[in-house]
Amino acid sequence: MINRIDYAKASPEGFKAFGGVYVTLQKSGLSKELVDLVYLRVSQINGCAFCIDMHSRDLLKSGLAVDKLVLVPVWYDARDVFSARERAALAWAETVTRVSETGVPDADYAAAAAEFSDKELADLTYAIALMNAFNRFGISFRTTPAAAAKG
């Protein structure tokens, strides 16, 4: 594999702009754990090793049980492990991330809107969009996950 650029160093202004959205989301009122679960699920769908590694570590450091972490990809079959709010966020993350396949149906929007206020739903969608963007950078430039960097 060829070495690829460090996109944050190559274009620090762009990276800083994305970082500004990240900081805004931290102040949004959505819980950090909920946003991190969404970041993880989006990264799993997109197959971004760096982001999967990072968000898994973040969730574990914040005290998320391993039992819950390993069930994120199949949250819909682990109903009692995830709250109704978490299930709604994860479902919304999946339909928005797979927008080219789903078209984000009205039923999916209605389910998310029933659980989140307008501001929360907008912020949640910003979080999903941000992670989709970061996944594209991580995958395109082959950002090394912490676990792989250790080896």
Secondary structure, DSSP 8 states (H G I E B T S, - for coil): ------HHHH-HHHHHHHHHHHHHHHTSSS-HHHHHHHHHHHHHHHT-HHHHHHHHHHHHHTT--HHHHTTGGGGGG-GGGS-HHHHHHHHHHHHHHTHHHH---HHHHHHHHHHS-HHHHHHHHHHHHHHHHHHHHHHHTT---HHHHH-
